[in-house]
Amino acid sequence: MFDFLFKKKKLNNSAHDLFSEVIAQSRLPAFYTDLNVEDSLDGRFDLMSLHMTMLLYKLDQHNQVEKVKKLKRMLQEIMFDNLDLTVREIGVGDLGVGKKIKTMAEAFYGRMMTYQNALESEDMAQMSDALKRNLYREKNVEDKILNGMLKYVFDQWRGITSQDIESIISGKIIFMKPEIN
């Protein structure tokens, strides 16, 4: 009789597990040391956005599965709850939180559309421009570093899209480690 509650809790746990993996991946020191992403709230937000984009893209490929739609919604709710908490922790007052979250949501969805378009078309130039604009905030980036990040993004995307959807629904995702050659 209460089986639907157990299923919802299990899916919610999966969403939390997936989001935790996204955050853990986004905080790997190699991004900040080897790939020159700025270790700041903006840099972390952009790495989280990039990894969430790849995960949500994978889920979009299986959107016909009812659990996937719910998982995707839960993931996005968890992400924005986390952003809300982060904004409050850095001292934004109650009146400013909503405006800041709205700005971050617009930034996230804008990045997501750009990244997904570049990934779908495997357009290295479009992804390069997006990474320079968003991840590197228009700062001068050595070609070696930018090419390393581009390789990472496309390899990571291919790795995520090849993973079993049932494993992802159960909260398990495998991210590769970033490397610069």
N, C-alpha and C positions, 0 to 999 in steps of 0.2 A: 504494500500500500504506500509506503514512504520511499520506495525505490527511486523516485524522481529526485528526492532531496539528496540521496547518496550520490547519484550521478552528477548532480550540479556541484556538490562539494568536491568530488573527484576532479571534475573539469576545472573548477576554480583553483584547486591545488596545482593542476597541470599548468594553468596560466601563470601562477606565481612562480613555479619552477622555471618555466621558459623565460619569464621576465628576469628572474635572478641570473640566468645564464647570459642573457643579453647584457645585463649590467656588468657581470663579471668579465665578459669578453671586452666590453667597452673600456674597462679600467686596466687592461693589461699594460704594464709599463712600456712594452715595445712600441706602442702607438705614440707615446709621448717622448721616448728617448730616440728610437731609431727612425720613426716616421714623422717626427717633428710636429705632431698635433699639439696645440697649446693645452697644457694641463690647467684648465680653468673650467668654470661652469659651462661656458660656451663650447669648449672643445669636447667635454664629456657629453653634453647634449647632442652635439653633432655625431659623435661616434655611436651613441645610443640610437639616434635616429637612423643612421645608416644600417645598423644591425637589425633594428625593428623592421625597417623597410624590407630587408631580405626575408625575414621570417614571415611578415604579413604577405609578401608576394607568394611565398610557398603556400600559405594558407589559401590565398586567392585561387591558386591552381586547383584546389579541392573544395571550392565553395559550395558544391552541390551536396556535400555531406553536412547534415544539420549540426553535428557537434562542432564542425569547423567554424561555422558562422558564430556560434556561441563563444567558442574559444577566442576567436578574433576580437569579438566585442569585449570579452573579459580582459584580454591582454591590453587593449587600448584603455580600458577603465583603470587598470592597475598602473599603467604608464602615467596617466594623467593624475591619478591619486598620488603617485610617487613624486611627480613634478610639483604638485601642490605642496606637499610636505617639504620638499627641498626649498622651494621659494619662501615658505614660512621660516624655515631654519636659517636662511641667510638674512632674515630680518625684514622681509617685505610685510607691511601691515595688512590687516584683514581687508581693508578697502582697496588695496592695490593688488591683492592676490588674483582676483578674477581677471583683471586687465592683463596682468603678466601671463597668466595661463592661456588666455585667449591669443596673445601674441605668440606664445610658444606653440600653441596648437596650429596656428596659421603657418608658422615656420616649419613645423614637423610635416604637415600635409603637403606643403609646397615642395619640400625636399623629397618626400616620399614619391610624389608624382614624377619629379625630375629623375630621381634615381631609378625608379621602376621603368621609365621610358628608356633610359640609357641601358639598363640591364636587358630589357626585352629585345632591344634592337642590337645589343652588343656593340654599342657605339662608344668606342674608347674616347673620342674627342669630346662628346657630350658629357661623359662621366668625368673626364679630366677637368672640363670647365666647371662642372658642378662641385667637384671636390675643391678646386682652387677657390671658388666663390664661398662655399659653405664651411668645409672642414678646415681650410687654411686661411679663411677670411681675407682673401686677396693679398696675402703676404707672398713674398718671393719664395718659391720652393724649388730646390734643386731638382733637375730632371730625374736623377737617380731615385730620389725620395718619392716624387710624384709617381713615377713608373712602378716603384715598389708598392705603393698604395693601390694603384690601378690593378696591378696583378693580384694583390690580396683580395680586392673587392670582387673581381670577376671569378677568381678561384673559389672564394668563399660562397659566392652566389651559386655557382655550379654545384658545390658540395652540399649546400642546403637544399637546393631543388632536387637533388638526387636522393635525399633521405626519405625514409619510409614515413608516410603521413600518420600511420597509427602510432609510431614511436613519438612523433611530435605531439599528437593529441594526448599521449600519456605523459607529456612533460619532458621528453628527452630530445635534446638537440645537440649535435656535435659541431662545434666551431673549431676551425683550424687556427693555429698560432700565426700571427703576422711575422713575416721575415723580409728583410731587405737584402737583395743580392749585391 
